[in-house]
Amino acid sequence: MKDSKFVFDKITKLLEHGLVSSRDLTNELVSILKSKRDEIVFKMKLTSKDEFEILSKRVENLEKKLEKSSTRIGKKTKRVKKS
């Protein structure tokens, strides 16, 4: 009985270590793939979604300012009548 318990303990330890190492292997693989993805994005000079939204809002604000300034300039200029 002691021998069978010893064998079962060894088998469970092996399975336990196998599961832990497979999880570690999976986590390591995922982190490697993420870093490769980040390298590719950096090389392609792509922006993230957050950066894109911020930049588009800045462009909208600049367009509004440009539109306001062009309407102000249009109102300030007066036409001179030719005689």
Protein Blocks (a to p, Z undefined) as FASTA:
>chain_A
ZZmmmmmmmmmmmmmmmmmmmmmmmmmmmmmmmmmmmmmmmmnopacfklmmmmmmmmmm
mmmmmmmmmmmmmmmpccdddZZ
